[in-house]
Amino acid sequence: MKRLIFGSFVAAIVAGFALPAAARTTVDFYVNVAPPAPYYEPVPVARPGWAWAPGYWDWRAHRHHWIAGHWVRARPGYMYASPHWHASGGRWYLDHGGYRVARDSDRDGVPDYRDRYAYNPYRY
């Protein structure tokens, strides 16, 4: 009986470690229905230490569902990319967004992906 209880205890611990890894898994899929036009949401006044994540259409229960904008904690050295839909071959794919590394090689305040001259040695 003690072996059965001990074995059940060990199995529960192992299953507890495996659950967070499975919970973080996201599934990418395509939808044949284009998302509706986004709702207009006024952007609130900036809060120190927080970034505004604008609202977007998510796919839930076989239809588009509006997710309202909300605050997310800011991460220094990263930029927040909001979720958005891409069209590909008549189907739609949702890029869930999130934080991405913001590189600024010439330190002019403009991230490299938006900077026309990312390695400009002559800053103004």
Buried (B, 14 or more C-beta within 10 A) or exposed (E): EEEEEEEEEEEEEEEEEEEEEEEEEEEEEBBEEEBEEEEEEEEEEEEEEEBBBBBBBBBEEEEBEBEEBEEEEBEEEEBBBBBBBEEEEEEBBBEEBEBEEBEBEBEEEBBBEEBEEBEEEEEE
